Amino acid sequence: MPDVGLLWPGAAGDDVTDDVAVLRALLAAEVAWVRAQAAVGLVPGAAADAVEAAATELGGATAEGLAREVAAESAGGGNPVIPLLARLRAAVPEHTTTIHTGLTSQDVLDTALVLVLRDAAHAAVRDLGRACTAAARLARTHRDAPALGRTLGQAAVPTTLGARFAGWLGGLRAARQHLGDVAEVLPLAFGGAAGELSGVARLTDDPYALVDAWGGELGLPVPPGPWHTTRTPMTRAAAALAETCAAFGHVAGDVLQGVRPEVGELREPAAPGRGTSSAMPHKRNPVLSVLLRRSAIAAPHLAATVQSAAGLAADERSDGAWHAEWPALQQLARHAVVTARLGAELLEGLEVDTSAAARNLHAALPDARGVGMAPAVVDRVLAQLAAQDSATDESSLEES
């Protein structure tokens, strides 16, 4: 049920992945189905208007209480769609035959999860964009700043801080691209009781026209066929969300190393009340990096749950494997959204001490001269990424 982030530092106020967001996505899927029926002439538009008004009321100010009620009752049927449908139908009894008819619970729940994942991906991609801009600025600013390169935890050869930051940028850009691409192709889920469209066929002689209209109402691509037990959309989404957490985990690892007092090369941005210790008031803890590392640790295991569930899919609807996906996907989406927001804040305000970096280099390698090809690495990374951005912009203009 909806939480306030008591054990989820950084997630307070999250309205993209919490249970209220899931509830509203479920209602949106049901409303869009009635709208689709109206679009192909099966029901009057007034019916769709009435159902939408009822759903808007249910998903309004009292949505958190409704989510708690639905959560408590969902064990009876094994999913939250059944008790939510009862509420929606009771709100518009004159239109009960148009609500959900031809669908099955999995159609609605999978479609709702897709809507939540898409919104989460879009939020994370926006903040990944901020993070990439900040990382590029750091790389450019510190292109020539000498630093100690470390491999296997030991002093290696001279490099520059800019080269290290360019490495962060590469991972963040790749994660942003992957997550954005996945978000664009997350598909509508449909098929009816056993993925054979018989329920939809009882409504219309052209079932796919109705399904296409449903996808159009939700802005979701319609795949060639049902994917009740072919879970590729969910495994790909899980992988992209986990990759986002991993990219920021890399950044966090380097920052946690750099803020150590004996290193002193980096410092997290300050904010009132941030980094305080209940026992040691002199401390300024690197809490943003700590929270990024939390997600980098947790995300792979959640993604593994989604992959395991996909591998255990059976028949035309899985008996338990499908159900195991729901909380894993929701938590993964939250990790990615929160990580991208906190990671962007970290990079935008990161403080860099170039003097400390140079001092550490010469303490470890007193005879070091120069920084090798590190500045050229920075130049190449920034130039190629700028070229990719330019090509993407031109492609978008051509398509429009």
C-alpha positions as CSV (number, residue, x, y, z in Angstrom):
1,M,0.0,0.0,0.0
2,P,1.2,3.6,-0.4
3,D,4.2,4.4,1.8
4,V,5.7,7.7,2.9
5,G,9.4,6.7,2.4
6,L,10.1,5.9,6.1
7,L,12.6,3.2,5.1
8,W,13.1,4.7,1.6
9,P,15.2,7.8,2.1
10,G,15.0,10.0,-0.9
11,A,11.6,8.6,-2.1
12,A,9.2,10.7,-0.1
13,G,6.7,12.4,-2.3
14,D,7.3,9.9,-5.1
15,D,4.0,9.9,-7.1
16,V,5.3,8.0,-10.2
17,T,5.7,4.5,-8.8
18,D,3.7,4.3,-5.6
19,D,0.5,2.2,-5.2
20,V,-1.7,5.2,-5.9
21,A,0.1,5.6,-9.3
22,V,-0.6,1.9,-9.9
23,L,-4.3,2.3,-9.0
24,R,-4.7,5.3,-11.3
25,A,-3.0,3.3,-14.1
26,L,-5.4,0.4,-13.6
27,L,-8.3,2.9,-13.8
28,A,-6.8,4.5,-16.9
29,A,-6.6,1.2,-18.6
30,E,-10.2,0.4,-17.9
31,V,-11.4,3.9,-19.0
32,A,-9.4,3.6,-22.2
33,W,-11.1,0.3,-23.0
34,V,-14.5,1.9,-22.9
35,R,-13.2,4.8,-24.9
36,A,-11.9,2.3,-27.5
37,Q,-15.3,0.7,-27.7
38,A,-16.9,4.1,-28.3
39,A,-14.3,4.9,-30.9
40,V,-15.3,1.8,-33.0
41,G,-19.0,2.4,-32.5
42,L,-19.8,-0.3,-30.0
43,V,-21.0,2.0,-27.2
44,P,-22.1,5.6,-27.1
45,G,-19.6,8.3,-26.2
46,A,-21.8,9.2,-23.2
47,A,-21.0,5.8,-21.6
48,A,-17.3,6.4,-21.9
49,D,-17.7,9.9,-20.4
50,A,-19.6,8.4,-17.4
51,V,-17.0,5.7,-16.8
52,E,-14.2,8.2,-17.0
53,A,-15.9,10.5,-14.5
54,A,-16.4,7.7,-12.1
55,A,-12.8,6.6,-12.5
56,T,-11.6,10.2,-12.0
57,E,-13.5,10.3,-8.7
58,L,-12.1,7.0,-7.5
59,G,-8.6,8.0,-8.4
60,G,-8.9,11.5,-6.8
61,A,-8.3,12.7,-3.3
62,T,-9.4,9.5,-1.7
63,A,-7.2,7.3,-3.9
64,E,-4.8,6.3,-1.1
65,G,-7.6,5.0,1.0
66,L,-9.0,3.1,-1.9
67,A,-5.6,1.6,-2.7
68,R,-5.5,0.3,0.9
69,E,-8.9,-1.3,0.6
70,V,-8.1,-2.9,-2.8
71,A,-4.8,-4.2,-1.5
72,A,-6.5,-5.8,1.5
73,E,-9.1,-7.5,-0.8
74,S,-6.8,-8.5,-3.6
75,A,-5.8,-11.8,-2.0
76,G,-9.3,-13.1,-2.6
77,G,-8.8,-13.2,-6.4
78,G,-5.0,-13.1,-6.6
79,N,-4.8,-9.6,-8.1
80,P,-6.0,-6.1,-7.5
81,V,-8.1,-5.7,-10.7
82,I,-11.0,-7.7,-9.4
83,P,-11.8,-5.6,-6.3
84,L,-11.1,-2.4,-8.2
85,L,-13.5,-3.4,-10.9
86,A,-16.2,-4.0,-8.3
87,R,-15.8,-0.4,-7.1
88,L,-15.8,1.0,-10.7
89,R,-18.9,-0.9,-11.7
90,A,-20.7,0.1,-8.5
91,A,-20.0,3.7,-9.3
92,V,-21.7,3.5,-12.8
93,P,-24.2,0.5,-12.6
94,E,-25.9,1.5,-15.8
95,H,-22.6,0.8,-17.7
96,T,-21.4,-2.3,-16.1
97,T,-21.6,-4.3,-19.3
98,T,-19.1,-2.0,-21.1
99,I,-16.5,-2.0,-18.4
100,H,-13.8,-4.7,-18.8
101,T,-16.0,-6.8,-21.0
102,G,-13.7,-8.9,-23.3
103,L,-10.6,-8.4,-21.2
104,T,-9.0,-10.4,-18.5
105,S,-7.3,-9.2,-15.3
106,Q,-3.8,-9.8,-16.8
107,D,-4.6,-7.5,-19.8
108,V,-5.4,-4.7,-17.4
109,L,-2.7,-5.3,-14.9
110,D,0.1,-5.7,-17.4
111,T,-1.1,-2.6,-19.3
112,A,-1.2,-0.6,-16.1
113,L,2.3,-1.8,-15.2
114,V,3.5,-0.7,-18.6
115,L,2.0,2.7,-18.0
116,V,3.7,3.0,-14.7
117,L,7.0,1.8,-16.1
118,R,6.7,4.2,-19.0
119,D,6.1,7.2,-16.7
120,A,9.0,6.1,-14.4
121,A,11.3,5.7,-17.4
122,H,10.4,9.2,-18.7
123,A,11.1,10.7,-15.3
124,A,14.4,8.9,-15.0
125,V,15.4,9.8,-18.5
126,R,14.8,13.5,-17.8
127,D,17.0,13.4,-14.7
128,L,19.6,11.3,-16.6
129,G,19.8,14.1,-19.0
130,R,20.6,16.5,-16.2
131,A,23.2,14.1,-14.9
132,C,24.8,13.8,-18.3
133,T,25.0,17.6,-18.8
134,A,26.6,17.9,-15.4
135,A,29.1,15.0,-16.0
136,A,30.0,16.6,-19.4
137,R,30.7,19.9,-17.7
138,L,32.9,18.2,-15.1
139,A,34.8,16.4,-17.7
140,R,35.4,19.5,-19.8
141,T,36.3,21.7,-16.8
142,H,38.8,19.1,-15.4
143,R,40.1,17.8,-18.7
144,D,43.7,18.5,-17.8
145,A,43.6,18.2,-14.0
146,P,46.2,15.6,-13.0
147,A,45.0,12.7,-10.8
148,L,46.1,9.3,-9.7
149,G,44.7,6.5,-11.7
150,R,43.9,3.5,-9.5
151,T,43.5,-0.1,-10.6
152,L,42.6,-2.9,-8.3
153,G,42.6,-0.4,-5.5
154,Q,46.2,0.5,-6.0
155,A,48.2,3.4,-7.5
156,A,48.5,2.8,-11.2
157,V,49.5,5.6,-13.7
158,P,48.7,9.3,-14.0
159,T,45.3,10.3,-15.5
160,T,43.1,13.3,-15.2
161,L,39.9,14.0,-13.2
162,G,38.3,14.8,-16.5
163,A,39.0,11.4,-17.9
164,R,37.4,9.8,-14.9
165,F,34.3,12.1,-15.2
166,A,34.1,11.2,-19.0
167,G,33.9,7.6,-17.9
168,W,30.9,8.4,-15.8
169,L,29.4,10.3,-18.7
170,G,29.7,7.3,-21.0
171,G,27.8,5.0,-18.6
172,L,25.1,7.5,-17.9
173,R,24.6,8.3,-21.6
174,A,24.3,4.6,-22.4
175,A,21.8,4.0,-19.6
176,R,19.7,7.0,-20.7
177,Q,19.6,5.8,-24.3
178,H,18.7,2.3,-23.3
179,L,16.0,3.3,-20.9
180,G,14.5,5.8,-23.4
181,D,14.5,3.3,-26.2
182,V,12.7,0.7,-24.0
183,A,10.1,3.2,-22.8
184,E,9.1,4.0,-26.4
185,V,8.3,0.3,-27.2
186,L,6.6,-0.8,-24.0
187,P,3.5,-2.5,-25.5
188,L,-0.2,-2.8,-24.8
189,A,-1.1,-6.1,-23.2
190,F,-4.2,-7.8,-24.6
191,G,-5.6,-11.3,-25.4
192,G,-8.4,-12.0,-23.0
193,A,-8.9,-15.1,-20.9
194,A,-6.2,-17.3,-22.5
195,G,-4.6,-15.0,-25.1
196,E,-6.9,-16.1,-27.9
197,L,-9.1,-12.9,-28.2
198,S,-12.4,-14.8,-27.9
199,G,-13.8,-12.3,-25.5
200,V,-13.1,-9.4,-27.8
201,A,-14.4,-11.4,-30.8
202,R,-17.8,-11.7,-29.0
203,L,-18.0,-7.9,-29.0
204,T,-17.0,-7.2,-32.6
205,D,-16.2,-8.9,-36.0
206,D,-12.9,-7.0,-36.1
207,P,-11.2,-7.7,-32.7
208,Y,-7.9,-6.1,-33.7
209,A,-9.6,-2.8,-34.6
210,L,-10.8,-2.6,-31.1
211,V,-7.4,-3.6,-29.7
212,D,-5.7,-1.0,-31.9
213,A,-8.2,1.6,-30.7
214,W,-7.3,0.7,-27.1
215,G,-3.6,1.1,-27.7
216,G,-4.3,4.4,-29.4
217,E,-6.2,5.7,-26.4
218,L,-3.3,4.9,-24.1
219,G,-0.5,5.9,-26.5
220,L,0.9,2.4,-26.5
221,P,2.1,0.4,-29.4
222,V,0.1,-2.7,-30.1
223,P,2.2,-5.9,-30.6
224,P,1.4,-8.5,-33.2
225,G,-0.1,-10.9,-30.5
226,P,-0.6,-11.4,-26.8
227,W,2.4,-11.7,-24.5
228,H,0.8,-13.1,-21.4
229,T,3.6,-15.6,-20.9
230,T,6.2,-14.1,-23.2
231,R,7.6,-11.6,-20.8
232,T,10.2,-9.9,-23.0
233,P,8.8,-6.4,-22.5
234,M,9.2,-6.8,-18.8
235,T,12.6,-8.3,-18.8
236,R,13.9,-5.6,-21.1
237,A,12.4,-2.9,-18.9
238,A,13.9,-4.5,-15.8
239,A,17.3,-4.6,-17.5
240,A,17.2,-0.9,-18.5
241,L,16.1,0.2,-15.0
242,A,18.8,-1.8,-13.4
243,E,21.4,-0.4,-15.8
244,T,20.4,3.1,-14.7
245,C,21.1,2.2,-11.1
246,A,24.4,0.5,-12.1
247,A,25.6,3.6,-14.0
248,F,25.0,5.8,-10.9
249,G,26.4,3.1,-8.7
250,H,29.7,3.6,-10.6
251,V,29.6,7.3,-9.9
252,A,28.8,6.7,-6.3
253,G,31.7,4.4,-5.8
254,D,34.2,6.9,-7.1
255,V,32.6,9.7,-5.0
256,L,32.7,7.6,-1.9
257,Q,36.4,7.0,-2.5
258,G,37.1,10.6,-3.3
259,V,35.4,12.1,-0.2
260,R,37.4,10.0,2.2
261,P,39.4,12.4,4.5
262,E,42.7,10.8,3.4
263,V,41.8,11.4,-0.2
264,G,39.8,14.7,-0.2
265,E,39.4,15.1,-3.9
266,L,35.6,15.3,-4.0
267,R,32.9,16.7,-1.8
268,E,29.1,16.2,-2.1
269,P,26.9,19.3,-2.4
270,A,25.8,20.7,0.9
271,A,22.2,21.2,2.0
272,P,20.6,22.0,5.3
273,G,20.3,18.9,7.4
274,R,22.1,16.6,4.9
275,G,24.8,14.3,5.9
276,T,24.3,14.7,9.6
277,S,25.1,12.0,12.1
278,S,23.0,11.2,15.2
279,A,26.2,10.4,17.2
280,M,28.9,12.4,15.6
281,P,27.9,16.0,14.9
282,H,31.3,16.8,13.2
283,K,30.5,14.5,10.3
284,R,29.3,15.4,6.8
285,N,28.2,12.0,5.4
286,P,28.1,11.5,1.7
287,V,24.4,10.5,1.8
288,L,23.6,11.0,-1.9
289,S,26.3,8.5,-2.9
290,V,25.2,6.1,-0.1
291,L,21.7,6.1,-1.5
292,L,22.9,5.6,-5.0
293,R,24.9,2.6,-3.9
294,R,21.9,1.3,-2.1
295,S,20.0,1.1,-5.4
296,A,23.0,-0.3,-7.3
297,I,23.1,-3.1,-4.8
298,A,19.3,-3.8,-4.8
299,A,18.4,-3.4,-8.4
300,P,20.2,-6.5,-9.9
301,H,18.4,-8.8,-7.6
302,L,15.0,-7.3,-8.5
303,A,15.9,-7.6,-12.2
304,A,16.9,-11.2,-11.5
305,T,13.4,-11.8,-10.0
306,V,11.8,-10.5,-13.2
307,Q,14.1,-12.7,-15.4
308,S,13.4,-15.8,-13.2
309,A,9.7,-15.2,-13.5
310,A,10.0,-14.9,-17.3
311,G,11.8,-18.2,-17.4
312,L,9.2,-19.9,-15.2
313,A,6.2,-18.7,-17.3
314,A,3.8,-21.5,-18.2
315,D,0.8,-22.2,-20.3
316,E,-1.4,-19.1,-21.1
317,R,-1.0,-17.5,-17.7
318,S,1.6,-18.2,-15.1
319,D,0.7,-19.6,-11.7
320,G,2.9,-17.5,-9.5
321,A,5.7,-16.4,-11.8
322,W,3.6,-13.5,-13.1
323,H,2.6,-12.4,-9.6
324,A,6.3,-12.3,-8.5
325,E,7.0,-9.7,-11.2
326,W,4.7,-7.0,-9.8
327,P,6.6,-5.9,-6.7
328,A,9.9,-6.4,-8.3
329,L,9.1,-4.1,-11.3
330,Q,7.5,-1.5,-9.0
331,Q,10.6,-1.4,-6.8
332,L,12.9,-1.3,-9.7
333,A,11.1,1.6,-11.2
334,R,11.3,3.4,-7.9
335,H,15.0,2.8,-7.6
336,A,15.6,4.1,-11.1
337,V,13.4,7.2,-10.6
338,V,15.0,8.1,-7.2
339,T,18.5,7.2,-8.3
340,A,18.3,9.5,-11.4
341,R,17.0,12.4,-9.3
342,L,19.5,12.1,-6.5
343,G,22.3,11.3,-9.0
344,A,21.6,14.5,-11.0
345,E,21.7,16.5,-7.8
346,L,25.0,15.0,-6.8
347,L,26.7,15.7,-10.1
348,E,25.3,19.2,-10.5
349,G,26.7,20.2,-7.1
350,L,29.8,18.0,-6.9
351,E,32.8,19.9,-5.5
352,V,36.2,19.0,-6.9
353,D,39.5,19.7,-5.2
354,T,42.2,19.6,-8.0
355,S,45.0,20.5,-5.5
356,A,44.2,17.4,-3.5
357,A,44.1,15.2,-6.6
358,A,47.5,16.5,-7.7
359,R,48.9,16.0,-4.2
360,N,47.7,12.4,-4.1
361,L,49.2,11.7,-7.5
362,H,52.6,13.0,-6.5
363,A,52.5,11.3,-3.1
364,A,51.9,7.9,-4.8
365,L,54.0,8.5,-8.0
366,P,56.6,11.1,-7.1
367,D,58.4,10.7,-10.4
368,A,55.3,11.0,-12.5
369,R,55.4,13.3,-15.5
370,G,52.4,14.2,-17.6
371,V,49.0,12.6,-17.8
372,G,49.4,10.5,-21.0
373,M,46.5,10.5,-23.4
374,A,43.8,11.3,-20.7
375,P,42.9,14.8,-22.1
376,A,42.6,13.3,-25.6
377,V,40.2,10.7,-24.2
378,V,38.0,13.5,-22.8
379,D,38.0,15.3,-26.1
380,R,37.1,12.2,-28.0
381,V,34.2,11.2,-25.7
382,L,32.8,14.7,-25.7
383,A,33.1,15.1,-29.5
384,Q,31.5,11.8,-30.3
385,L,28.6,12.3,-27.9
386,A,28.1,15.8,-29.3
387,A,28.0,14.3,-32.8
388,Q,25.5,11.7,-31.7
389,D,23.3,14.5,-30.2
390,S,23.5,16.4,-33.5
391,A,22.6,13.4,-35.5
392,T,19.6,12.6,-33.3
393,D,18.4,16.2,-33.6
394,E,18.7,16.1,-37.4
395,S,16.9,12.8,-37.5
396,S,14.1,14.1,-35.4
397,L,13.7,17.1,-37.7
398,E,13.6,14.8,-40.8
399,E,10.9,12.6,-39.2
400,S,8.8,15.7,-38.3
